[in-house]
Amino acid sequence: MARTAGSHSDITGPRVLDAALRLFAQHGYAAVSMRQIARDVGVQAGALYNYTPDKQTLLLDLMRRHMEALLQERQSRKGQGTPLERLEDFTRFHIRYHLQRPDEVFIAYMELRNLTPENFTAVEELRRQYEDELEEILRDGVAAGLFASSDLRVATMAVIAMLTGVTTWYRPAGRLSVDEVEGIYWDMVRKAVAV
């Protein structure tokens, strides 16, 4: 099938991903059909296969795009300093970055179960890179006598889960600003790992 008049691959390809993101976040991966995605983009259903081989690849591409953008942004901010300063920076970065992308966060966590084992492994490798930075910060803090942890991996996962949870309840029109939320979460994270 031909593309809809006026569509262009450099424009339509990203629109396919954006439509899949929006629809998967709203209805769940399993409930969304390729036909719905095509309708949202404004192309014929068969034309989607010019941009992706299948729905599973769309899900993988969304998760990979999210994780690669997160890692790239984090790499540009990675700084030096004491373990406490690095932990504060990681905490504030994680909250601010993720609050701006609630749909991506929802899909990255809630739709992992829908990945094939091979695709799950690919996404897990990217997630592990991000988690490793926090684990290193915590390890350095324990070595410096600033933090206490009987299991660094569990502490890492607990901190990330706590920080990511903010995307489920925070509303920009609510009573707290992003700065206030960052401050509250930083205080909780600091106390959670303190000696």
Beta strands, then each sheet from edge to edge (+ up, - down):
end
